[in-house]
Amino acid sequence: MKGKIYLSLVMLFVCTAFTGCGANDMPQDELEIIPIPQVQTETLTDTDNLQYEAFLRNETSVSNPYVEGMNLTVMDDKMYESEFEDAQKKYAYVDVNDDENPELIFKISSNTSELMYILGICNDDLVCFDVFETHTRNIAFGVYDYGFVWEYQNYDDFGMTFYTYTADGQRMEARHFTEENKADIAAYEGDDPEWIDWEYN
């Protein structure tokens, strides 16, 4: 299958940003204050290690949470015609749901195109928490070492959203910023995790 893995999700995000929906529509006294976690130092269990390593060795795939019947692998750049020529692949371990067990973050990048998968373990099964995709400089995303995932878009209006996840991998919006309050983003910024270059063995 060629094309975008979850274009509809990206469009939903853009539409949400354009209409001003999000945490900033609520009165400030009703906003839940979500503390920024500390930098994660947890280690993987043996079970987690085996399942993550199987994915990284291209021995297993994981279901796409947005496209029924579609599986994700480390070789998904081959599904595209030209967007991922000379793709670079990296991965990192970051606890994005504050359960003291790091999730696997896998990225495929080439020029303005990028895919990012967040994989975790639920009920001893390898699952995909989330998928991010862009083919433009107007949309970007990443993860900080302390555990928050961020997504940025800048079309007609600026928008940046920070996400965290539940124990079973459901996305939760921690904070959304617009042009009016973008100066507050600095309080949520962190360092990049330790990215490891992926090589096919």
DRENPA-3360 file (N, C-alpha, C; in nm, 2 decimals, always signed):
BEGIN
1 = MKGKIYLS = +0.09/-0.12/+0.00/+0.00/+0.00/+0.00/+0.09/+0.12/+0.00 ~ +0.06/+0.21/-0.09/+0.14/+0.34/-0.10/+0.06/+0.45/-0.05 ~ +0.13/+0.56/+0.00/+0.05/+0.67/+0.04/+0.07/+0.70/+0.19 ~ -0.02/+0.77/+0.25/+0.00/+0.81/+0.38/-0.07/+0.71/+0.48 ~ +0.00/+0.68/+0.59/-0.06/+0.58/+0.68/-0.18/+0.64/+0.76 ~ -0.17/+0.76/+0.79/-0.29/+0.81/+0.87/-0.31/+0.96/+0.84 ~ -0.33/+0.99/+0.71/-0.35/+1.12/+0.66/-0.47/+1.18/+0.73 ~ -0.58/+1.10/+0.75/-0.70/+1.15/+0.82/-0.67/+1.21/+0.95;
9 = LVMLFVCT = -0.58/+1.14/+1.03/-0.55/+1.19/+1.16/-0.48/+1.32/+1.16 ~ -0.38/+1.33/+1.06/-0.31/+1.46/+1.05/-0.41/+1.57/+1.02 ~ -0.50/+1.55/+0.92/-0.60/+1.65/+0.89/-0.69/+1.69/+1.01 ~ -0.72/+1.58/+1.09/-0.80/+1.61/+1.21/-0.73/+1.71/+1.30 ~ -0.60/+1.68/+1.32/-0.51/+1.77/+1.40/-0.51/+1.91/+1.35 ~ -0.49/+1.92/+1.22/-0.48/+2.05/+1.16/-0.61/+2.13/+1.17 ~ -0.73/+2.06/+1.15/-0.86/+2.12/+1.16/-0.88/+2.16/+1.31 ~ -0.84/+2.08/+1.40/-0.85/+2.12/+1.54/-0.77/+2.24/+1.57;
17 = AFTGCGAN = -0.65/+2.25/+1.52/-0.57/+2.37/+1.54/-0.64/+2.49/+1.48 ~ -0.69/+2.48/+1.36/-0.75/+2.59/+1.29/-0.88/+2.65/+1.37 ~ -0.96/+2.56/+1.42/-1.08/+2.60/+1.49/-1.05/+2.64/+1.63 ~ -0.93/+2.62/+1.68/-0.90/+2.67/+1.82/-0.94/+2.57/+1.92 ~ -0.98/+2.45/+1.89/-1.02/+2.35/+1.99/-0.90/+2.31/+2.07 ~ -0.92/+2.27/+2.19/-0.81/+2.22/+2.27/-0.82/+2.27/+2.41 ~ -0.71/+2.25/+2.49/-0.71/+2.28/+2.63/-0.73/+2.43/+2.65 ~ -0.69/+2.52/+2.55/-0.69/+2.66/+2.57/-0.83/+2.72/+2.56;
25 = DMPQDELE = -0.93/+2.64/+2.52/-1.07/+2.68/+2.51/-1.13/+2.68/+2.65 ~ -1.07/+2.61/+2.74/-1.13/+2.60/+2.88/-1.08/+2.72/+2.96 ~ -1.16/+2.77/+3.06/-1.11/+2.87/+3.15/-0.99/+2.82/+3.22 ~ -0.90/+2.91/+3.25/-0.77/+2.87/+3.30/-0.79/+2.80/+3.44 ~ -0.89/+2.84/+3.52/-0.91/+2.78/+3.65/-0.96/+2.64/+3.64 ~ -1.00/+2.60/+3.52/-1.05/+2.46/+3.50/-0.95/+2.37/+3.44 ~ -0.84/+2.42/+3.39/-0.74/+2.34/+3.33/-0.67/+2.25/+3.43 ~ -0.65/+2.13/+3.40/-0.58/+2.04/+3.49/-0.43/+2.06/+3.47;
33 = IIPIPQVQ = -0.36/+2.09/+3.58/-0.22/+2.11/+3.57/-0.15/+1.97/+3.57 ~ -0.08/+1.94/+3.46/-0.01/+1.82/+3.45/+0.14/+1.84/+3.47 ~ +0.19/+1.79/+3.58/+0.34/+1.81/+3.61/+0.42/+1.74/+3.50 ~ +0.53/+1.80/+3.47/+0.63/+1.74/+3.37/+0.71/+1.63/+3.44 ~ +0.71/+1.51/+3.39/+0.78/+1.40/+3.46/+0.93/+1.43/+3.45 ~ +1.00/+1.36/+3.54/+1.14/+1.36/+3.54/+1.20/+1.28/+3.43 ~ +1.33/+1.30/+3.39/+1.39/+1.22/+3.29/+1.38/+1.07/+3.33 ~ +1.35/+0.99/+3.23/+1.33/+0.85/+3.26/+1.46/+0.77/+3.27;
41 = TETLTDTD = +1.47/+0.68/+3.37/+1.59/+0.60/+3.38/+1.56/+0.45/+3.40 ~ +1.43/+0.42/+3.36/+1.39/+0.28/+3.38/+1.46/+0.19/+3.28 ~ +1.47/+0.06/+3.32/+1.53/-0.04/+3.23/+1.42/-0.13/+3.18 ~ +1.45/-0.20/+3.07/+1.35/-0.29/+3.01/+1.35/-0.42/+3.08 ~ +1.23/-0.49/+3.08/+1.23/-0.62/+3.13/+1.27/-0.72/+3.02 ~ +1.30/-0.84/+3.06/+1.34/-0.94/+2.96/+1.23/-0.96/+2.85 ~ +1.11/-0.96/+2.90/+1.00/-0.98/+2.80/+0.98/-0.87/+2.70 ~ +0.99/-0.74/+2.76/+0.99/-0.63/+2.67/+1.10/-0.63/+2.57;
49 = NLQYEAFL = +1.22/-0.66/+2.62/+1.34/-0.66/+2.53/+1.32/-0.76/+2.42 ~ +1.27/-0.88/+2.44/+1.25/-0.98/+2.34/+1.16/-0.93/+2.23 ~ +1.04/-0.87/+2.27/+0.94/-0.82/+2.18/+0.99/-0.70/+2.10 ~ +1.05/-0.61/+2.16/+1.11/-0.49/+2.09/+1.22/-0.54/+2.00 ~ +1.31/-0.63/+2.04/+1.41/-0.67/+1.96/+1.36/-0.75/+1.83 ~ +1.25/-0.82/+1.85/+1.19/-0.89/+1.74/+1.14/-0.80/+1.64 ~ +1.08/-0.69/+1.68/+1.04/-0.58/+1.59/+1.15/-0.52/+1.52 ~ +1.26/-0.49/+1.59/+1.37/-0.42/+1.53/+1.45/-0.51/+1.43;
57 = RNETSVSN = +1.44/-0.64/+1.45/+1.50/-0.74/+1.36/+1.41/-0.77/+1.24 ~ +1.30/-0.71/+1.24/+1.20/-0.73/+1.13/+1.15/-0.87/+1.14 ~ +1.14/-0.93/+1.26/+1.08/-1.06/+1.27/+0.94/-1.06/+1.31 ~ +0.88/-0.94/+1.34/+0.74/-0.93/+1.38/+0.69/-0.80/+1.33 ~ +0.56/-0.79/+1.32/+0.50/-0.66/+1.29/+0.40/-0.63/+1.40 ~ +0.34/-0.51/+1.39/+0.24/-0.47/+1.49/+0.12/-0.40/+1.41 ~ +0.00/-0.41/+1.46/-0.11/-0.36/+1.40/-0.12/-0.21/+1.40 ~ -0.15/-0.14/+1.29/-0.17/+0.00/+1.29/-0.30/+0.04/+1.36;
65 = PYVEGMNL = -0.29/+0.12/+1.47/-0.41/+0.15/+1.54/-0.51/+0.24/+1.47 ~ -0.47/+0.29/+1.35/-0.56/+0.38/+1.27/-0.61/+0.32/+1.14 ~ -0.55/+0.21/+1.10/-0.59/+0.15/+0.97/-0.61/+0.01/+0.99 ~ -0.73/-0.04/+0.99/-0.77/-0.18/+1.02/-0.71/-0.27/+0.92 ~ -0.65/-0.37/+0.96/-0.59/-0.47/+0.87/-0.45/-0.44/+0.82 ~ -0.39/-0.33/+0.87/-0.26/-0.29/+0.82/-0.16/-0.31/+0.93 ~ -0.05/-0.37/+0.90/+0.06/-0.39/+1.00/+0.18/-0.30/+0.97 ~ +0.25/-0.27/+1.08/+0.36/-0.18/+1.07/+0.49/-0.26/+1.09;
73 = TVMDDKMY = +0.60/-0.22/+1.02/+0.73/-0.29/+1.04/+0.84/-0.18/+1.02 ~ +0.96/-0.23/+1.05/+1.07/-0.14/+1.03/+1.11/-0.11/+0.89 ~ +1.04/-0.18/+0.79/+1.07/-0.17/+0.65/+0.96/-0.09/+0.58 ~ +0.88/-0.01/+0.65/+0.76/+0.06/+0.59/+0.80/+0.16/+0.49 ~ +0.93/+0.21/+0.49/+0.97/+0.31/+0.39/+0.96/+0.25/+0.25 ~ +0.97/+0.12/+0.24/+0.96/+0.05/+0.11/+0.82/+0.06/+0.05 ~ +0.72/+0.10/+0.13/+0.59/+0.11/+0.08/+0.56/+0.24/+0.00 ~ +0.66/+0.33/+0.00/+0.64/+0.46/-0.06/+0.72/+0.46/-0.19;
81 = ESEFEDAQ = +0.67/+0.55/-0.29/+0.74/+0.56/-0.42/+0.87/+0.63/-0.41 ~ +0.87/+0.75/-0.35/+1.00/+0.82/-0.34/+1.02/+0.90/-0.22 ~ +0.92/+0.91/-0.13/+0.92/+0.99/-0.01/+1.04/+0.96/+0.08 ~ +1.07/+0.83/+0.08/+1.17/+0.79/+0.18/+1.30/+0.73/+0.11 ~ +1.34/+0.79/+0.01/+1.47/+0.76/-0.06/+1.58/+0.79/+0.04 ~ +1.68/+0.70/+0.05/+1.79/+0.71/+0.14/+1.75/+0.74/+0.29 ~ +1.65/+0.67/+0.33/+1.59/+0.69/+0.46/+1.69/+0.66/+0.57 ~ +1.68/+0.74/+0.68/+1.76/+0.71/+0.80/+1.66/+0.66/+0.91;
89 = KKYAYVDV = +1.70/+0.55/+0.98/+1.62/+0.49/+1.08/+1.69/+0.49/+1.21 ~ +1.61/+0.53/+1.32/+1.66/+0.54/+1.45/+1.56/+0.49/+1.55 ~ +1.60/+0.46/+1.67/+1.51/+0.42/+1.77/+1.56/+0.46/+1.91 ~ +1.47/+0.47/+2.00/+1.50/+0.51/+2.14/+1.40/+0.45/+2.23 ~ +1.44/+0.44/+2.36/+1.35/+0.39/+2.46/+1.31/+0.50/+2.56 ~ +1.18/+0.53/+2.56/+1.13/+0.64/+2.65/+1.00/+0.60/+2.71 ~ +0.98/+0.62/+2.84/+0.86/+0.59/+2.91/+0.76/+0.71/+2.88 ~ +0.66/+0.69/+2.79/+0.57/+0.79/+2.76/+0.44/+0.78/+2.84;
97 = NDDENPEL = +0.42/+0.68/+2.92/+0.30/+0.67/+3.00/+0.32/+0.66/+3.14 ~ +0.44/+0.69/+3.19/+0.47/+0.70/+3.33/+0.44/+0.57/+3.41 ~ +0.47/+0.45/+3.34/+0.45/+0.33/+3.41/+0.58/+0.26/+3.45 ~ +0.69/+0.33/+3.44/+0.82/+0.29/+3.48/+0.87/+0.18/+3.38 ~ +0.81/+0.16/+3.26/+0.86/+0.07/+3.16/+0.87/+0.14/+3.03 ~ +0.99/+0.16/+2.98/+1.01/+0.24/+2.86/+0.94/+0.18/+2.74 ~ +0.88/+0.27/+2.65/+0.83/+0.22/+2.52/+0.94/+0.24/+2.42 ~ +0.92/+0.17/+2.30/+1.01/+0.18/+2.19/+0.96/+0.29/+2.09;
105 = IFKISSNT = +1.04/+0.38/+2.06/+1.01/+0.49/+1.97/+1.10/+0.46/+1.84 ~ +1.03/+0.44/+1.73/+1.10/+0.41/+1.61/+1.07/+0.51/+1.50 ~ +1.18/+0.57/+1.44/+1.16/+0.68/+1.34/+1.22/+0.64/+1.21 ~ +1.16/+0.68/+1.10/+1.21/+0.67/+0.96/+1.21/+0.81/+0.91 ~ +1.32/+0.86/+0.86/+1.33/+1.00/+0.82/+1.40/+1.01/+0.68 ~ +1.35/+1.11/+0.60/+1.42/+1.14/+0.47/+1.37/+1.27/+0.43 ~ +1.46/+1.37/+0.43/+1.43/+1.51/+0.39/+1.31/+1.56/+0.48 ~ +1.20/+1.59/+0.41/+1.08/+1.64/+0.48/+0.99/+1.53/+0.53;
113 = SELMYILG = +1.01/+1.41/+0.49/+0.92/+1.30/+0.52/+0.97/+1.23/+0.65 ~ +0.88/+1.20/+0.74/+0.92/+1.13/+0.86/+0.80/+1.04/+0.91 ~ +0.83/+0.93/+0.96/+0.73/+0.84/+1.03/+0.78/+0.82/+1.17 ~ +0.70/+0.81/+1.27/+0.74/+0.78/+1.40/+0.63/+0.69/+1.46 ~ +0.68/+0.57/+1.51/+0.59/+0.48/+1.58/+0.62/+0.47/+1.72 ~ +0.52/+0.47/+1.81/+0.54/+0.45/+1.95/+0.48/+0.31/+1.98 ~ +0.57/+0.22/+2.02/+0.53/+0.08/+2.05/+0.54/+0.05/+2.20 ~ +0.45/-0.02/+2.25/+0.45/-0.06/+2.39/+0.40/-0.20/+2.42;
121 = ICNDDLVC = +0.40/-0.24/+2.54/+0.36/-0.37/+2.58/+0.23/-0.36/+2.66 ~ +0.13/-0.43/+2.61/+0.00/-0.43/+2.68/-0.05/-0.58/+2.70 ~ -0.07/-0.62/+2.82/-0.11/-0.76/+2.84/-0.01/-0.85/+2.78 ~ +0.12/-0.82/+2.79/+0.22/-0.91/+2.74/+0.23/-0.91/+2.58 ~ +0.15/-0.82/+2.52/+0.15/-0.82/+2.37/+0.22/-0.69/+2.32 ~ +0.29/-0.70/+2.21/+0.35/-0.58/+2.15/+0.24/-0.51/+2.07 ~ +0.21/-0.38/+2.10/+0.11/-0.30/+2.04/+0.17/-0.16/+2.00 ~ +0.10/-0.10/+1.90/+0.14/+0.03/+1.86/+0.05/+0.13/+1.93;
129 = FDVFETHT = +0.11/+0.22/+2.01/+0.03/+0.32/+2.08/-0.01/+0.43/+1.98 ~ +0.08/+0.47/+1.90/+0.05/+0.59/+1.81/+0.14/+0.59/+1.69 ~ +0.09/+0.66/+1.59/+0.17/+0.68/+1.46/+0.16/+0.83/+1.43 ~ +0.28/+0.88/+1.39/+0.29/+1.02/+1.34/+0.35/+1.01/+1.20 ~ +0.31/+1.10/+1.12/+0.36/+1.11/+0.98/+0.36/+1.25/+0.93 ~ +0.46/+1.28/+0.85/+0.46/+1.41/+0.79/+0.54/+1.40/+0.66 ~ +0.51/+1.49/+0.56/+0.58/+1.50/+0.44/+0.60/+1.65/+0.40 ~ +0.60/+1.73/+0.50/+0.61/+1.88/+0.49/+0.68/+1.93/+0.61;
137 = RNIAFGVY = +0.75/+2.05/+0.59/+0.82/+2.11/+0.70/+0.72/+2.18/+0.80 ~ +0.59/+2.19/+0.75/+0.49/+2.26/+0.83/+0.44/+2.17/+0.95 ~ +0.47/+2.04/+0.94/+0.43/+1.95/+1.05/+0.56/+1.88/+1.10 ~ +0.58/+1.87/+1.23/+0.69/+1.80/+1.29/+0.65/+1.74/+1.42 ~ +0.73/+1.65/+1.47/+0.69/+1.58/+1.59/+0.82/+1.51/+1.65 ~ +0.81/+1.47/+1.77/+0.92/+1.41/+1.84/+0.88/+1.37/+1.98 ~ +0.98/+1.33/+2.06/+0.96/+1.29/+2.20/+1.08/+1.35/+2.28 ~ +1.05/+1.39/+2.40/+1.15/+1.44/+2.49/+1.19/+1.33/+2.59;
145 = DYGFVWEY = +1.31/+1.33/+2.64/+1.36/+1.23/+2.72/+1.28/+1.21/+2.85 ~ +1.21/+1.31/+2.89/+1.13/+1.29/+3.02/+0.99/+1.23/+2.99 ~ +0.96/+1.21/+2.86/+0.84/+1.13/+2.83/+0.72/+1.19/+2.76 ~ +0.72/+1.32/+2.74/+0.62/+1.39/+2.66/+0.65/+1.38/+2.51 ~ +0.55/+1.35/+2.44/+0.55/+1.35/+2.29/+0.50/+1.48/+2.24 ~ +0.56/+1.54/+2.14/+0.52/+1.67/+2.10/+0.49/+1.67/+1.95 ~ +0.39/+1.75/+1.90/+0.36/+1.76/+1.76/+0.34/+1.91/+1.73 ~ +0.40/+1.96/+1.62/+0.40/+2.10/+1.58/+0.34/+2.11/+1.44;
153 = QNYDDFGM = +0.26/+2.22/+1.42/+0.21/+2.25/+1.29/+0.21/+2.40/+1.27 ~ +0.24/+2.44/+1.15/+0.25/+2.59/+1.13/+0.20/+2.61/+0.98 ~ +0.07/+2.61/+0.96/+0.02/+2.65/+0.83/-0.02/+2.80/+0.85 ~ -0.15/+2.83/+0.84/-0.19/+2.97/+0.86/-0.18/+3.01/+1.01 ~ -0.20/+2.91/+1.10/-0.19/+2.94/+1.24/-0.09/+2.84/+1.30 ~ -0.02/+2.89/+1.41/+0.08/+2.81/+1.48/+0.00/+2.72/+1.58 ~ +0.05/+2.60/+1.60/-0.01/+2.51/+1.70/+0.10/+2.41/+1.74 ~ +0.11/+2.38/+1.87/+0.20/+2.28/+1.92/+0.13/+2.21/+2.04;
161 = TFYTYTAD = +0.13/+2.08/+2.03/+0.06/+2.00/+2.13/+0.15/+1.90/+2.20 ~ +0.14/+1.88/+2.33/+0.22/+1.79/+2.40/+0.12/+1.67/+2.45 ~ +0.17/+1.55/+2.43/+0.09/+1.43/+2.46/+0.16/+1.34/+2.56 ~ +0.07/+1.28/+2.64/+0.12/+1.16/+2.72/+0.02/+1.05/+2.69 ~ +0.04/+0.93/+2.75/-0.04/+0.82/+2.71/-0.08/+0.74/+2.84 ~ -0.20/+0.67/+2.83/-0.25/+0.59/+2.94/-0.17/+0.46/+2.94 ~ -0.19/+0.38/+3.04/-0.12/+0.25/+3.06/-0.15/+0.16/+2.94 ~ -0.27/+0.17/+2.88/-0.30/+0.09/+2.76/-0.27/+0.16/+2.63;
169 = GQRMEARH = -0.20/+0.27/+2.63/-0.16/+0.33/+2.51/-0.25/+0.43/+2.44 ~ -0.35/+0.48/+2.52/-0.44/+0.58/+2.46/-0.38/+0.72/+2.47 ~ -0.38/+0.80/+2.37/-0.33/+0.93/+2.37/-0.41/+1.03/+2.45 ~ -0.34/+1.11/+2.53/-0.40/+1.21/+2.61/-0.33/+1.34/+2.59 ~ -0.40/+1.45/+2.56/-0.34/+1.58/+2.54/-0.31/+1.64/+2.67 ~ -0.18/+1.67/+2.69/-0.13/+1.73/+2.81/-0.14/+1.88/+2.81 ~ -0.11/+1.94/+2.69/-0.12/+2.09/+2.68/-0.11/+2.12/+2.53 ~ -0.19/+2.22/+2.49/-0.19/+2.27/+2.35/-0.16/+2.42/+2.36;
177 = FTEENKAD = -0.07/+2.46/+2.27/-0.02/+2.60/+2.26/-0.06/+2.66/+2.12 ~ -0.09/+2.79/+2.12/-0.12/+2.86/+2.00/-0.02/+2.98/+2.00 ~ -0.04/+3.06/+1.90/+0.05/+3.18/+1.88/+0.04/+3.27/+2.01 ~ -0.07/+3.28/+2.07/-0.09/+3.37/+2.18/-0.01/+3.32/+2.31 ~ +0.01/+3.19/+2.32/+0.08/+3.15/+2.45/+0.20/+3.07/+2.42 ~ +0.26/+3.08/+2.30/+0.37/+3.00/+2.26/+0.49/+3.03/+2.34 ~ +0.50/+3.14/+2.41/+0.61/+3.17/+2.49/+0.62/+3.07/+2.61 ~ +0.51/+3.01/+2.65/+0.50/+2.92/+2.76/+0.56/+2.78/+2.72;
185 = IAAYEGDD = +0.58/+2.76/+2.60/+0.63/+2.63/+2.55/+0.76/+2.59/+2.62 ~ +0.85/+2.69/+2.65/+0.98/+2.66/+2.70/+0.97/+2.58/+2.83 ~ +0.86/+2.60/+2.91/+0.85/+2.52/+3.03/+0.83/+2.37/+3.01 ~ +0.79/+2.34/+2.89/+0.77/+2.19/+2.86/+0.88/+2.13/+2.78 ~ +0.97/+2.21/+2.73/+1.08/+2.15/+2.65/+1.17/+2.07/+2.73 ~ +1.23/+1.97/+2.66/+1.33/+1.88/+2.72/+1.44/+1.85/+2.62 ~ +1.51/+1.75/+2.66/+1.62/+1.70/+2.57/+1.58/+1.58/+2.49 ~ +1.65/+1.56/+2.38/+1.62/+1.45/+2.30/+1.66/+1.32/+2.37;
193 = PEWIDWEY = +1.59/+1.21/+2.35/+1.64/+1.08/+2.41/+1.76/+1.04/+2.34 ~ +1.82/+0.93/+2.38/+1.94/+0.87/+2.32/+1.90/+0.79/+2.20 ~ +1.91/+0.85/+2.08/+1.87/+0.78/+1.96/+1.98/+0.68/+1.92 ~ +1.94/+0.57/+1.88/+2.03/+0.46/+1.83/+2.01/+0.44/+1.68 ~ +2.11/+0.44/+1.60/+2.10/+0.41/+1.46/+2.05/+0.27/+1.44 ~ +1.95/+0.25/+1.35/+1.90/+0.12/+1.32/+1.97/+0.07/+1.20 ~ +2.02/-0.06/+1.21/+2.08/-0.12/+1.09/+2.02/-0.26/+1.07 ~ +1.99/-0.29/+0.95/+1.93/-0.42/+0.92/+2.04/-0.53/+0.91;
201 = N = +2.03/-0.63/+1.00/+2.13/-0.73/+1.01/+2.09/-0.86/+0.93;
% end
